[in-house]
Amino acid sequence: MTQHVLLNSVEHATLKVKTDRSAELGDNLWFAPTFPLEFRSAAAFFPLFIHKDLQSGQLLPVAMFGFSHGENLFLRHNRWHEVYHPLSVRRQPFLIGLQRVVDDGIEQWVRVIHIDLASPRVSQDDGEALFLPMGGQSPFLTDMAGMLETLHLGMEDNQRFISALERFGLLESVTLDIKLKNGAAHQLVGFYTIAEEPLAQLGAEALSELHQQGYLQAIYLMLASQSRVRNLLDLKNAE
């Protein structure tokens, strides 16, 4: 269950947020959303794929942390043993919401910060304060607001990225067959990767367009990152 509410300095003046990493705090994720401008950082540690949500049908780039639901192979002894955490993970328990405001008779929607009060990260006693004792945002909340804005813009860019891949025929369904040294097997479905043969056949105009949008680099970063499935397999076999 979630309890999303608009964050404000009156009702939530004493709230704190735990920033540790553990399964108990919700970090037992086997993948998390990412976006093209984050690929350079994420691809250094995680295999990147495109995942199709079976309910909504939405396609979304993701960084993979494990092979099954609730499995984050980078979480060991209640520590996340990689130096980079995708923004979609770091932003918890906050999210961007929209609020209707009227300024000089003109109605518009502005982005505001919401918080999930049901999150195990929310506390009255432990963690980073959200507001200063005399009022105003804490440095932690100010940094979080900037992060949420970056994430929001990144999620919007994802729609354009996926549209470009579809338009140039660069999406290819992939089934990952994972076999462990103990004989156990995992088959991961619902994922897509970059179709390399159509990519190699793209003309100069298409390549130029993808490059200008910043998506050509993102495409190759995604392809290169997929060699890190072997790293995940090594972590799994070491359990």
N, C-alpha and C positions, 0 to 999 in steps of 0.2 A: 504493500500500500504506500502511496505517496501523499504528501500534503503540501502542495505548491501554493505559496502565498507571496504577495508583493512584499519585498524587503523594505523596512522603514526603521528609522532611528528611534522611534518612540516605543513601539511594541517589541522591538528586537535589540534594544540598546545593550543588553548584557550577553547577547548570544556570542558563542565562540564556535570555531570550526576546527576539527581535528584534521591535521595534514599528514599523519602517519599513513603508511601503506600496509594493508592487511586484508585477508579474506573477510574478516568480521566487519570491516569498514566498506566493503563492497568492491574490492579490487580483484575478486575472483572472476575476472572476465576472460573469455577465450578470444575475443577480438573487440576492437573499438573503432568508431568512425575516425577517419582522418580526411585530409583534403590536399590538393596539389601543392600549395605553398608550404605544407608541413612535410611533404614527401622526403625532402633532402635529410631532415633530422630523423624521421621515423624509419626510413629505409636503411639507415646505418645499423639498426638493431632488430627490426621486425620484418617478416615477409608481408608484402602488401598485395591485396587482392581487391576485387570488387564483389560485394555480397548483395544478393537479391533477397529482400525481405519477403518471405513467403505469403504474408498476409496483405501487405500493401503493394507488393510488386516493385517497390522502389529499389533502385540500384545505388549503392553507396561504397566508396573506397573505404577499406578497413585495414588496420594493422592487426596481425594475428599473434596471439600470445599462447595458444594451446590448440588441442585437437578435439576438445569436447566441451560441452556447456559446463561452466563453473571451474574450468581449468586454466589457470594462469601459471605457466611454467617458470616465469620470472619471479614469482612470489615464493620465497623460501625463508623459513624462520621469521615470518612476518616482516619481511623486507622485500622491496622490489629491486632486484639485482640488475637493473639497467639504469643508466644515468638519465635517460630520456623517458618522459611520460607524455603520451599524446594529450593535446589540450582537452579533448573530449573526456579524458579521465581526470585530468587535473582540475577541471571546472566544478566537479562535484562538491557540494550539493546545490550548486547554483545553476540557473538557466535564464536565458533571455525570454522576456515576455513583451507584449505590446500593451500600451495604455493609451486610451483616447483622451486627447486634451484639446481645448478650444482656446486659441490665442487670437485676440482681436476679431472674434467672430469666425475665425477660420478653424475648421476641425482638422486635426491631423493625428496620426498614430506615431508614438515615440517608443523606442526600445527602453525597457526598464529591467531591473534585476529581480528575479524571483528566487526563492529558496525553498527547498524541500525540508520542512520541519520534521518529517518522519525519518530522515536520513540518520544513520548511526554516527555520522560525522558531526552532527549538530549537538552542541553541549552548552551547559551553563557554567561548567567548571574548567574544562580542558580545551586547549587549542588556541588558535589565533583569534583575537578580538576583532569584531567587525566594525565597531564604532569606538571613538575616543571617549574618555571619561567626561570631557566637557562638550561633547558633540562633534559631529563631523566623521567622515569615513576614516578608518584606520588605513595605514599604508597597505596592509594585506588586502583589504576590500578594494582599494583603488587599483592595485595590480590585477585583482580578479576581474574588475570591470573592464579593464583593457583587454584581458585575455578572452573574456566573453565576447567582446566586440570582434576580435580577430577570428574567433571560432564561428561567430554568426556569419561574417563575410566569407569565411572559408566554406561553410555549408552552402551558401548561395552559389559560390564558384563551382561547387561540386555538380550542381545542376547543369551548368554550362559545359563542364568537363565531360560528363556522361553523354550529353547531347552531341558533342563533337565526336566522341568515340563511336556513337551509334551512326552518325551521319557518314563517317568515313569507313564504316564496316570493320571497326577495330576491336569489337567485343567478341570474346570467345568463351563459351562455357567450359569449365574445367572441373573434373572430379579428382580429388586428391586421395589416392590410396596409400595409406600409411601403415607399414608393417613394422612392429617393434621386435627387438631381438628376443623377447620372451614368447614370440609367436602371436601376440595379440594384434588385431588389425583395426584400423579406423578408416572409414570412407567418408570424406567430407564433400557434401553436395551443396548446391546453391551459390557457388562461387564462379566468378568470371576472371579472365585475365586478358592481356592484350594479344590479339591475333597477329602473329609475327609476319606471316606471309602477306596479308593485305597491307601491313605496315611497310614492308619492303617494296611494295609495288606502288606506293603513293607517289604522285607526281610532285614537281617542284612547287606548284601553286598551293597544293594541300599541305605540304611540309612547311611552307612559309607561313601559312595561316596558323597552323598548330604552334609553330615556333613563336610567332608574335603574341599568341595568347598565353604562352608559357607552358603549354600542354605537351610539347614535344619532349622537353626535359622530364616532365612528370611521367610520361609514358616509359621512357628508358629507365628512370629510377624505379618504377614499379617492376619492370621486367628484371632488373638487376637484383632487386630485393628478394626475389622469390628463391634465390639460392639459399636464403636463410631458413628455409623450411628444414634444411639439414641441421641447423643449430637447434631448432625446436626438437627435432628427433633425438639429438644427442642429450638434450636436457631431459626428455621423457625417458630415454633408456637409462639415464643415470639415477632415476628415482629408486 
